[in-house]
Amino acid sequence: MQKAFKMKLYPGMAREYRRRHDWLWPEMVEMIHAHGGRDYSIFLDEETLTLFAVIEIEDEALWAEGADTEINRRWWNYMADIMDTNPDNSPVSVDLPLLFHLD
């Protein structure tokens, strides 16, 4: 199943966001795959600094369990200085409903 959501960057942080993802930690990749995630893309609306993410997941519950991993919490802490976050440093994220799909 596809999951889509949006997040928000701070002004001037697009280059840094890309740099950090270009060097995505191998442990983070392993965690994403272990929790059923694959074919993950993140797009940027440069006018609004909104990030649009789309990922294929096996199961919503399995995917949600990834949030409680140590590596995921480290990643959130690492990214907190460049994007909108909640008090626990998780990114402020809004799920987007699927309105159309063409295979």
Jmol script that loads the backbone (N, CA, C; Angstrom):
load data "model"
ATOM      1  N   MET A   1       0.841  -1.172   0.000  1.00  0.00           N
ATOM      2  CA  MET A   1       0.000   0.000   0.000  1.00  0.00           C
ATOM      3  C   MET A   1       0.892   1.243   0.000  1.00  0.00           C
ATOM      4  N   GLN A   2       0.403   2.301  -0.598  1.00  0.00           N
ATOM      5  CA  GLN A   2       1.135   3.558  -0.601  1.00  0.00           C
ATOM      6  C   GLN A   2       0.712   4.411   0.575  1.00  0.00           C
ATOM      7  N   LYS A   3       1.688   5.112   1.129  1.00  0.00           N
ATOM      8  CA  LYS A   3       1.441   6.066   2.200  1.00  0.00           C
ATOM      9  C   LYS A   3       2.044   7.387   1.749  1.00  0.00           C
ATOM     10  N   ALA A   4       1.292   8.458   1.868  1.00  0.00           N
ATOM     11  CA  ALA A   4       1.789   9.781   1.503  1.00  0.00           C
ATOM     12  C   ALA A   4       1.574  10.734   2.670  1.00  0.00           C
ATOM     13  N   PHE A   5       2.526  11.642   2.841  1.00  0.00           N
ATOM     14  CA  PHE A   5       2.415  12.618   3.923  1.00  0.00           C
ATOM     15  C   PHE A   5       3.240  13.846   3.573  1.00  0.00           C
ATOM     16  N   LYS A   6       2.999  14.929   4.313  1.00  0.00           N
ATOM     17  CA  LYS A   6       3.756  16.151   4.089  1.00  0.00           C
ATOM     18  C   LYS A   6       4.413  16.609   5.379  1.00  0.00           C
ATOM     19  N   MET A   7       5.536  17.303   5.215  1.00  0.00           N
ATOM     20  CA  MET A   7       6.294  17.870   6.318  1.00  0.00           C
ATOM     21  C   MET A   7       6.753  19.258   5.873  1.00  0.00           C
ATOM     22  N   LYS A   8       7.430  19.987   6.731  1.00  0.00           N
ATOM     23  CA  LYS A   8       7.800  21.363   6.402  1.00  0.00           C
ATOM     24  C   LYS A   8       9.242  21.652   6.815  1.00  0.00           C
ATOM     25  N   LEU A   9       9.989  22.233   5.868  1.00  0.00           N
ATOM     26  CA  LEU A   9      11.371  22.646   6.135  1.00  0.00           C
ATOM     27  C   LEU A   9      11.412  24.074   6.655  1.00  0.00           C
ATOM     28  N   TYR A  10      12.471  24.391   7.383  1.00  0.00           N
ATOM     29  CA  TYR A  10      12.738  25.773   7.752  1.00  0.00           C
ATOM     30  C   TYR A  10      13.358  26.482   6.549  1.00  0.00           C
ATOM     31  N   PRO A  11      13.182  27.790   6.449  1.00  0.00           N
ATOM     32  CA  PRO A  11      13.764  28.544   5.331  1.00  0.00           C
ATOM     33  C   PRO A  11      15.283  28.329   5.238  1.00  0.00           C
ATOM     34  N   GLY A  12      15.754  28.172   4.020  1.00  0.00           N
ATOM     35  CA  GLY A  12      17.176  28.020   3.767  1.00  0.00           C
ATOM     36  C   GLY A  12      17.748  26.640   4.041  1.00  0.00           C
ATOM     37  N   MET A  13      16.906  25.648   4.334  1.00  0.00           N
ATOM     38  CA  MET A  13      17.393  24.329   4.731  1.00  0.00           C
ATOM     39  C   MET A  13      17.238  23.241   3.664  1.00  0.00           C
ATOM     40  N   ALA A  14      16.793  23.584   2.471  1.00  0.00           N
ATOM     41  CA  ALA A  14      16.587  22.567   1.431  1.00  0.00           C
ATOM     42  C   ALA A  14      17.894  21.873   1.060  1.00  0.00           C
ATOM     43  N   ARG A  15      18.955  22.633   0.880  1.00  0.00           N
ATOM     44  CA  ARG A  15      20.242  22.031   0.511  1.00  0.00           C
ATOM     45  C   ARG A  15      20.729  21.092   1.608  1.00  0.00           C
ATOM     46  N   GLU A  16      20.585  21.514   2.862  1.00  0.00           N
ATOM     47  CA  GLU A  16      21.031  20.673   3.985  1.00  0.00           C
ATOM     48  C   GLU A  16      20.174  19.422   4.097  1.00  0.00           C
ATOM     49  N   TYR A  17      18.879  19.544   3.867  1.00  0.00           N
ATOM     50  CA  TYR A  17      17.981  18.382   3.901  1.00  0.00           C
ATOM     51  C   TYR A  17      18.427  17.359   2.860  1.00  0.00           C
ATOM     52  N   ARG A  18      18.693  17.842   1.652  1.00  0.00           N
ATOM     53  CA  ARG A  18      19.155  16.940   0.586  1.00  0.00           C
ATOM     54  C   ARG A  18      20.486  16.288   0.967  1.00  0.00           C
ATOM     55  N   ARG A  19      21.419  17.084   1.489  1.00  0.00           N
ATOM     56  CA  ARG A  19      22.725  16.559   1.870  1.00  0.00           C
ATOM     57  C   ARG A  19      22.588  15.434   2.891  1.00  0.00           C
ATOM     58  N   ARG A  20      21.769  15.639   3.899  1.00  0.00           N
ATOM     59  CA  ARG A  20      21.593  14.620   4.936  1.00  0.00           C
ATOM     60  C   ARG A  20      20.965  13.346   4.378  1.00  0.00           C
ATOM     61  N   HIS A  21      20.064  13.488   3.430  1.00  0.00           N
ATOM     62  CA  HIS A  21      19.443  12.297   2.838  1.00  0.00           C
ATOM     63  C   HIS A  21      20.352  11.629   1.804  1.00  0.00           C
ATOM     64  N   ASP A  22      21.215  12.405   1.172  1.00  0.00           N
ATOM     65  CA  ASP A  22      22.204  11.799   0.274  1.00  0.00           C
ATOM     66  C   ASP A  22      23.153  10.887   1.046  1.00  0.00           C
ATOM     67  N   TRP A  23      23.328  11.167   2.318  1.00  0.00           N
ATOM     68  CA  TRP A  23      24.201  10.374   3.194  1.00  0.00           C
ATOM     69  C   TRP A  23      23.385   9.630   4.250  1.00  0.00           C
ATOM     70  N   LEU A  24      22.183   9.182   3.865  1.00  0.00           N
ATOM     71  CA  LEU A  24      21.301   8.470   4.795  1.00  0.00           C
ATOM     72  C   LEU A  24      22.044   7.313   5.452  1.00  0.00           C
ATOM     73  N   TRP A  25      21.963   7.253   6.765  1.00  0.00           N
ATOM     74  CA  TRP A  25      22.668   6.225   7.527  1.00  0.00           C
ATOM     75  C   TRP A  25      22.208   4.828   7.095  1.00  0.00           C
ATOM     76  N   PRO A  26      23.138   3.893   6.905  1.00  0.00           N
ATOM     77  CA  PRO A  26      22.764   2.521   6.541  1.00  0.00           C
ATOM     78  C   PRO A  26      21.809   1.882   7.555  1.00  0.00           C
ATOM     79  N   GLU A  27      21.969   2.215   8.825  1.00  0.00           N
ATOM     80  CA  GLU A  27      21.077   1.662   9.854  1.00  0.00           C
ATOM     81  C   GLU A  27      19.645   2.167   9.669  1.00  0.00           C
ATOM     82  N   MET A  28      19.513   3.384   9.164  1.00  0.00           N
ATOM     83  CA  MET A  28      18.181   3.944   8.915  1.00  0.00           C
ATOM     84  C   MET A  28      17.535   3.218   7.737  1.00  0.00           C
ATOM     85  N   VAL A  29      18.309   2.961   6.695  1.00  0.00           N
ATOM     86  CA  VAL A  29      17.801   2.199   5.547  1.00  0.00           C
ATOM     87  C   VAL A  29      17.343   0.817   6.004  1.00  0.00           C
ATOM     88  N   GLU A  30      18.150   0.164   6.828  1.00  0.00           N
ATOM     89  CA  GLU A  30      17.800  -1.166   7.347  1.00  0.00           C
ATOM     90  C   GLU A  30      16.505  -1.125   8.143  1.00  0.00           C
ATOM     91  N   MET A  31      16.341  -0.092   8.985  1.00  0.00           N
ATOM     92  CA  MET A  31      15.124   0.026   9.790  1.00  0.00           C
ATOM     93  C   MET A  31      13.906   0.227   8.898  1.00  0.00           C
ATOM     94  N   ILE A  32      14.024   1.079   7.882  1.00  0.00           N
ATOM     95  CA  ILE A  32      12.901   1.317   6.972  1.00  0.00           C
ATOM     96  C   ILE A  32      12.485   0.013   6.300  1.00  0.00           C
ATOM     97  N   HIS A  33      13.471  -0.728   5.797  1.00  0.00           N
ATOM     98  CA  HIS A  33      13.162  -2.004   5.137  1.00  0.00           C
ATOM     99  C   HIS A  33      12.597  -3.025   6.126  1.00  0.00           C
ATOM    100  N   ALA A  34      13.165  -3.092   7.338  1.00  0.00           N
ATOM    101  CA  ALA A  34      12.692  -4.047   8.345  1.00  0.00           C
ATOM    102  C   ALA A  34      11.250  -3.772   8.764  1.00  0.00           C
ATOM    103  N   HIS A  35      10.806  -2.528   8.621  1.00  0.00           N
ATOM    104  CA  HIS A  35       9.441  -2.169   9.000  1.00  0.00           C
ATOM    105  C   HIS A  35       8.530  -2.016   7.788  1.00  0.00           C
ATOM    106  N   GLY A  36       8.919  -2.695   6.691  1.00  0.00           N
ATOM    107  CA  GLY A  36       8.036  -2.826   5.545  1.00  0.00           C
ATOM    108  C   GLY A  36       8.040  -1.675   4.566  1.00  0.00           C
ATOM    109  N   GLY A  37       8.997  -0.768   4.671  1.00  0.00           N
ATOM    110  CA  GLY A  37       9.048   0.375   3.762  1.00  0.00           C
ATOM    111  C   GLY A  37       9.964   0.138   2.575  1.00  0.00           C
ATOM    112  N   ARG A  38       9.535   0.618   1.407  1.00  0.00           N
ATOM    113  CA  ARG A  38      10.366   0.545   0.206  1.00  0.00           C
ATOM    114  C   ARG A  38       9.852   1.596  -0.788  1.00  0.00           C
ATOM    115  N   ASP A  39      10.622   1.832  -1.821  1.00  0.00           N
ATOM    116  CA  ASP A  39      10.255   2.781  -2.879  1.00  0.00           C
ATOM    117  C   ASP A  39       9.819   4.118  -2.259  1.00  0.00           C
ATOM    118  N   TYR A  40      10.725   4.722  -1.487  1.00  0.00           N
ATOM    119  CA  TYR A  40      10.461   5.927  -0.707  1.00  0.00           C
ATOM    120  C   TYR A  40      10.974   7.142  -1.474  1.00  0.00           C
ATOM    121  N   SER A  41      10.115   8.093  -1.723  1.00  0.00           N
ATOM    122  CA  SER A  41      10.490   9.338  -2.401  1.00  0.00           C
ATOM    123  C   SER A  41       9.986  10.520  -1.602  1.00  0.00           C
ATOM    124  N   ILE A  42      10.792  11.592  -1.575  1.00  0.00           N
ATOM    125  CA  ILE A  42      10.400  12.832  -0.916  1.00  0.00           C
ATOM    126  C   ILE A  42      10.623  13.966  -1.916  1.00  0.00           C
ATOM    127  N   PHE A  43       9.588  14.759  -2.131  1.00  0.00           N
ATOM    128  CA  PHE A  43       9.630  15.874  -3.074  1.00  0.00           C
ATOM    129  C   PHE A  43       9.511  17.180  -2.297  1.00  0.00           C
ATOM    130  N   LEU A  44      10.047  18.262  -2.870  1.00  0.00           N
ATOM    131  CA  LEU A  44      10.008  19.571  -2.227  1.00  0.00           C
ATOM    132  C   LEU A  44       9.239  20.561  -3.089  1.00  0.00           C
ATOM    133  N   ASP A  45       8.267  21.248  -2.477  1.00  0.00           N
ATOM    134  CA  ASP A  45       7.639  22.420  -3.088  1.00  0.00           C
ATOM    135  C   ASP A  45       8.473  23.610  -2.624  1.00  0.00           C
ATOM    136  N   GLU A  46       9.301  24.138  -3.500  1.00  0.00           N
ATOM    137  CA  GLU A  46      10.241  25.195  -3.116  1.00  0.00           C
ATOM    138  C   GLU A  46       9.550  26.490  -2.710  1.00  0.00           C
ATOM    139  N   GLU A  47       8.347  26.741  -3.222  1.00  0.00           N
ATOM    140  CA  GLU A  47       7.635  27.962  -2.867  1.00  0.00           C
ATOM    141  C   GLU A  47       7.155  27.950  -1.424  1.00  0.00           C
ATOM    142  N   THR A  48       6.736  26.779  -0.931  1.00  0.00           N
ATOM    143  CA  THR A  48       6.167  26.697   0.418  1.00  0.00           C
ATOM    144  C   THR A  48       7.075  25.971   1.407  1.00  0.00           C
ATOM    145  N   LEU A  49       8.167  25.388   0.909  1.00  0.00           N
ATOM    146  CA  LEU A  49       9.084  24.562   1.712  1.00  0.00           C
ATOM    147  C   LEU A  49       8.388  23.327   2.279  1.00  0.00           C
ATOM    148  N   THR A  50       7.326  22.904   1.593  1.00  0.00           N
ATOM    149  CA  THR A  50       6.610  21.699   1.995  1.00  0.00           C
ATOM    150  C   THR A  50       7.248  20.487   1.337  1.00  0.00           C
ATOM    151  N   LEU A  51       7.515  19.471   2.142  1.00  0.00           N
ATOM    152  CA  LEU A  51       8.029  18.191   1.667  1.00  0.00           C
ATOM    153  C   LEU A  51       6.850  17.249   1.473  1.00  0.00           C
ATOM    154  N   PHE A  52       6.801  16.572   0.337  1.00  0.00           N
ATOM    155  CA  PHE A  52       5.768  15.584   0.053  1.00  0.00           C
ATOM    156  C   PHE A  52       6.443  14.227  -0.044  1.00  0.00           C
ATOM    157  N   ALA A  53       6.067  13.305   0.813  1.00  0.00           N
ATOM    158  CA  ALA A  53       6.696  11.984   0.854  1.00  0.00           C
ATOM    159  C   ALA A  53       5.705  10.917   0.435  1.00  0.00           C
ATOM    160  N   VAL A  54       6.207   9.940  -0.310  1.00  0.00           N
ATOM    161  CA  VAL A  54       5.414   8.779  -0.725  1.00  0.00           C
ATOM    162  C   VAL A  54       6.271   7.547  -0.491  1.00  0.00           C
ATOM    163  N   ILE A  55       5.697   6.558   0.180  1.00  0.00           N
ATOM    164  CA  ILE A  55       6.408   5.314   0.459  1.00  0.00           C
ATOM    165  C   ILE A  55       5.449   4.138   0.302  1.00  0.00           C
ATOM    166  N   GLU A  56       5.987   3.045  -0.178  1.00  0.00           N
ATOM    167  CA  GLU A  56       5.233   1.783  -0.217  1.00  0.00           C
ATOM    168  C   GLU A  56       5.478   1.085   1.118  1.00  0.00           C
ATOM    169  N   ILE A  57       4.404   0.692   1.798  1.00  0.00           N
ATOM    170  CA  ILE A  57       4.545  -0.035   3.061  1.00  0.00           C
ATOM    171  C   ILE A  57       3.761  -1.337   2.991  1.00  0.00           C
ATOM    172  N   GLU A  58       4.225  -2.324   3.745  1.00  0.00           N
ATOM    173  CA  GLU A  58       3.546  -3.619   3.797  1.00  0.00           C
ATOM    174  C   GLU A  58       2.303  -3.563   4.666  1.00  0.00           C
ATOM    175  N   ASP A  59       2.442  -2.870   5.810  1.00  0.00           N
ATOM    176  CA  ASP A  59       1.396  -2.887   6.827  1.00  0.00           C
ATOM    177  C   ASP A  59       1.523  -1.629   7.673  1.00  0.00           C
ATOM    178  N   GLU A  60       0.425  -0.947   7.900  1.00  0.00           N
ATOM    179  CA  GLU A  60       0.444   0.305   8.672  1.00  0.00           C
ATOM    180  C   GLU A  60       0.981   0.106  10.087  1.00  0.00           C
ATOM    181  N   ALA A  61       0.582  -0.964  10.760  1.00  0.00           N
ATOM    182  CA  ALA A  61       1.036  -1.215  12.135  1.00  0.00           C
ATOM    183  C   ALA A  61       2.532  -1.497  12.175  1.00  0.00           C
ATOM    184  N   LEU A  62       3.030  -2.307  11.252  1.00  0.00           N
ATOM    185  CA  LEU A  62       4.469  -2.601  11.188  1.00  0.00           C
ATOM    186  C   LEU A  62       5.252  -1.327  10.929  1.00  0.00           C
ATOM    187  N   TRP A  63       4.779  -0.503  10.006  1.00  0.00           N
ATOM    188  CA  TRP A  63       5.447   0.755   9.706  1.00  0.00           C
ATOM    189  C   TRP A  63       5.478   1.665  10.938  1.00  0.00           C
ATOM    190  N   ALA A  64       4.384   1.754  11.658  1.00  0.00           N
ATOM    191  CA  ALA A  64       4.297   2.609  12.847  1.00  0.00           C
ATOM    192  C   ALA A  64       5.282   2.173  13.931  1.00  0.00           C
ATOM    193  N   GLU A  65       5.565   0.883  14.019  1.00  0.00           N
ATOM    194  CA  GLU A  65       6.521   0.387  15.015  1.00  0.00           C
ATOM    195  C   GLU A  65       7.922   0.958  14.798  1.00  0.00           C
ATOM    196  N   GLY A  66       8.253   1.310  13.577  1.00  0.00           N
ATOM    197  CA  GLY A  66       9.565   1.881  13.283  1.00  0.00           C
ATOM    198  C   GLY A  66       9.828   3.187  14.019  1.00  0.00           C
ATOM    199  N   ALA A  67       8.774   3.919  14.339  1.00  0.00           N
ATOM    200  CA  ALA A  67       8.936   5.192  15.048  1.00  0.00           C
ATOM    201  C   ALA A  67       9.567   5.009  16.422  1.00  0.00           C
ATOM    202  N   ASP A  68       9.367   3.852  17.037  1.00  0.00           N
ATOM    203  CA  ASP A  68       9.877   3.608  18.388  1.00  0.00           C
ATOM    204  C   ASP A  68      11.273   2.994  18.419  1.00  0.00           C
ATOM    205  N   THR A  69      11.933   2.916  17.266  1.00  0.00           N
ATOM    206  CA  THR A  69      13.283   2.347  17.257  1.00  0.00           C
ATOM    207  C   THR A  69      14.308   3.401  17.658  1.00  0.00           C
ATOM    208  N   GLU A  70      15.404   2.937  18.213  1.00  0.00           N
ATOM    209  CA  GLU A  70      16.477   3.846  18.646  1.00  0.00           C
ATOM    210  C   GLU A  70      17.041   4.621  17.461  1.00  0.00           C
ATOM    211  N   ILE A  71      17.244   3.963  16.330  1.00  0.00           N
ATOM    212  CA  ILE A  71      17.824   4.640  15.166  1.00  0.00           C
ATOM    213  C   ILE A  71      16.881   5.712  14.632  1.00  0.00           C
ATOM    214  N   ASN A  72      15.594   5.458  14.660  1.00  0.00           N
ATOM    215  CA  ASN A  72      14.640   6.462  14.190  1.00  0.00           C
ATOM    216  C   ASN A  72      14.635   7.682  15.104  1.00  0.00           C
ATOM    217  N   ARG A  73      14.691   7.446  16.400  1.00  0.00           N
ATOM    218  CA  ARG A  73      14.741   8.582  17.344  1.00  0.00           C
ATOM    219  C   ARG A  73      16.019   9.390  17.136  1.00  0.00           C
ATOM    220  N   ARG A  74      17.140   8.747  16.874  1.00  0.00           N
ATOM    221  CA  ARG A  74      18.394   9.459  16.585  1.00  0.00           C
ATOM    222  C   ARG A  74      18.251  10.301  15.321  1.00  0.00           C
ATOM    223  N   TRP A  75      17.592   9.724  14.310  1.00  0.00           N
ATOM    224  CA  TRP A  75      17.388  10.470  13.057  1.00  0.00           C
ATOM    225  C   TRP A  75      16.517  11.701  13.291  1.00  0.00           C
ATOM    226  N   TRP A  76      15.436  11.538  14.050  1.00  0.00           N
ATOM    227  CA  TRP A  76      14.589  12.693  14.370  1.00  0.00           C
ATOM    228  C   TRP A  76      15.389  13.789  15.057  1.00  0.00           C
ATOM    229  N   ASN A  77      16.213  13.413  16.028  1.00  0.00           N
ATOM    230  CA  ASN A  77      17.032  14.405  16.733  1.00  0.00           C
ATOM    231  C   ASN A  77      17.989  15.107  15.772  1.00  0.00           C
ATOM    232  N   TYR A  78      18.560  14.340  14.852  1.00  0.00           N
ATOM    233  CA  TYR A  78      19.494  14.861  13.853  1.00  0.00           C
ATOM    234  C   TYR A  78      18.816  15.861  12.915  1.00  0.00           C
ATOM    235  N   MET A  79      17.565  15.638  12.585  1.00  0.00           N
ATOM    236  CA  MET A  79      16.854  16.470  11.620  1.00  0.00           C
ATOM    237  C   MET A  79      16.100  17.643  12.256  1.00  0.00           C
ATOM    238  N   ALA A  80      15.985  17.666  13.563  1.00  0.00           N
ATOM    239  CA  ALA A  80      15.127  18.641  14.246  1.00  0.00           C
ATOM    240  C   ALA A  80      15.535  20.091  14.022  1.00  0.00           C
ATOM    241  N   ASP A  81      16.791  20.340  13.714  1.00  0.00           N
ATOM    242  CA  ASP A  81      17.223  21.726  13.555  1.00  0.00           C
ATOM    243  C   ASP A  81      16.899  22.316  12.181  1.00  0.00           C
ATOM    244  N   ILE A  82      16.374  21.500  11.250  1.00  0.00           N
ATOM    245  CA  ILE A  82      16.118  22.020   9.909  1.00  0.00           C
ATOM    246  C   ILE A  82      14.652  21.915   9.464  1.00  0.00           C
ATOM    247  N   MET A  83      13.782  21.394  10.336  1.00  0.00           N
ATOM    248  CA  MET A  83      12.378  21.235   9.940  1.00  0.00           C
ATOM    249  C   MET A  83      11.442  21.347  11.137  1.00  0.00           C
ATOM    250  N   ASP A  84      10.161  21.576  10.857  1.00  0.00           N
ATOM    251  CA  ASP A  84       9.153  21.649  11.919  1.00  0.00           C
ATOM    252  C   ASP A  84       9.069  20.300  12.616  1.00  0.00           C
ATOM    253  N   THR A  85       9.121  20.326  13.946  1.00  0.00           N
ATOM    254  CA  THR A  85       9.051  19.095  14.721  1.00  0.00           C
ATOM    255  C   THR A  85       8.090  19.236  15.893  1.00  0.00           C
ATOM    256  N   ASN A  86       7.678  18.090  16.392  1.00  0.00           N
ATOM    257  CA  ASN A  86       6.878  17.998  17.606  1.00  0.00           C
ATOM    258  C   ASN A  86       7.817  18.045  18.805  1.00  0.00           C
ATOM    259  N   PRO A  87       7.277  18.127  20.036  1.00  0.00           N
ATOM    260  CA  PRO A  87       8.127  18.167  21.232  1.00  0.00           C
ATOM    261  C   PRO A  87       9.099  16.983  21.360  1.00  0.00           C
ATOM    262  N   ASP A  88       8.768  15.814  20.789  1.00  0.00           N
ATOM    263  CA  ASP A  88       9.671  14.662  20.866  1.00  0.00           C
ATOM    264  C   ASP A  88      10.659  14.617  19.693  1.00  0.00           C
ATOM    265  N   ASN A  89      10.723  15.704  18.919  1.00  0.00           N
ATOM    266  CA  ASN A  89      11.568  15.860  17.738  1.00  0.00           C
ATOM    267  C   ASN A  89      11.094  15.062  16.524  1.00  0.00           C
ATOM    268  N   SER A  90       9.967  14.367  16.606  1.00  0.00           N
ATOM    269  CA  SER A  90       9.407  13.746  15.402  1.00  0.00           C
ATOM    270  C   SER A  90       8.963  14.872  14.470  1.00  0.00           C
ATOM    271  N   PRO A  91       9.078  14.669  13.167  1.00  0.00           N
ATOM    272  CA  PRO A  91       8.641  15.730  12.268  1.00  0.00           C
ATOM    273  C   PRO A  91       7.128  15.938  12.349  1.00  0.00           C
ATOM    274  N   VAL A  92       6.722  17.187  12.281  1.00  0.00           N
ATOM    275  CA  VAL A  92       5.300  17.463  12.141  1.00  0.00           C
ATOM    276  C   VAL A  92       4.917  16.903  10.776  1.00  0.00           C
ATOM    277  N   SER A  93       4.013  15.957  10.776  1.00  0.00           N
ATOM    278  CA  SER A  93       3.683  15.212   9.563  1.00  0.00           C
ATOM    279  C   SER A  93       2.173  15.088   9.443  1.00  0.00           C
ATOM    280  N   VAL A  94       1.670  15.338   8.249  1.00  0.00           N
ATOM    281  CA  VAL A  94       0.239  15.245   7.989  1.00  0.00           C
ATOM    282  C   VAL A  94       0.032  14.200   6.899  1.00  0.00           C
ATOM    283  N   ASP A  95      -0.722  13.155   7.192  1.00  0.00           N
ATOM    284  CA  ASP A  95      -1.030  12.144   6.189  1.00  0.00           C
ATOM    285  C   ASP A  95      -1.894  12.761   5.090  1.00  0.00           C
ATOM    286  N   LEU A  96      -1.635  12.327   3.863  1.00  0.00           N
ATOM    287  CA  LEU A  96      -2.387  12.816   2.712  1.00  0.00           C
ATOM    288  C   LEU A  96      -3.241  11.694   2.147  1.00  0.00           C
ATOM    289  N   PRO A  97      -4.550  11.918   1.959  1.00  0.00           N
ATOM    290  CA  PRO A  97      -5.413  10.874   1.428  1.00  0.00           C
ATOM    291  C   PRO A  97      -5.176  10.683  -0.066  1.00  0.00           C
ATOM    292  N   LEU A  98      -5.258   9.458  -0.503  1.00  0.00           N
ATOM    293  CA  LEU A  98      -5.140   9.131  -1.924  1.00  0.00           C
ATOM    294  C   LEU A  98      -6.455   9.463  -2.624  1.00  0.00           C
ATOM    295  N   LEU A  99      -6.388  10.308  -3.653  1.00  0.00           N
ATOM    296  CA  LEU A  99      -7.572  10.672  -4.404  1.00  0.00           C
ATOM    297  C   LEU A  99      -7.576  10.073  -5.803  1.00  0.00           C
ATOM    298  N   PHE A 100      -6.396   9.683  -6.312  1.00  0.00           N
ATOM    299  CA  PHE A 100      -6.319   9.125  -7.644  1.00  0.00           C
ATOM    300  C   PHE A 100      -5.045   8.308  -7.761  1.00  0.00           C
ATOM    301  N   HIS A 101      -5.140   7.176  -8.456  1.00  0.00           N
ATOM    302  CA  HIS A 101      -3.969   6.348  -8.743  1.00  0.00           C
ATOM    303  C   HIS A 101      -4.159   5.713 -10.107  1.00  0.00           C
ATOM    304  N   LEU A 102      -3.126   5.783 -10.943  1.00  0.00           N
ATOM    305  CA  LEU A 102      -3.134   5.146 -12.246  1.00  0.00           C
ATOM    306  C   LEU A 102      -1.936   4.224 -12.301  1.00  0.00           C
ATOM    307  N   ASP A 103      -2.173   2.946 -12.491  1.00  0.00           N
ATOM    308  CA  ASP A 103      -1.088   1.966 -12.526  1.00  0.00           C
ATOM    309  C   ASP A 103      -0.667   1.704 -13.944  1.00  0.00           C
TER     310      ASP A 103
END
end "model"
wireframe off; spacefill off
backbone 0.3
color backbone group
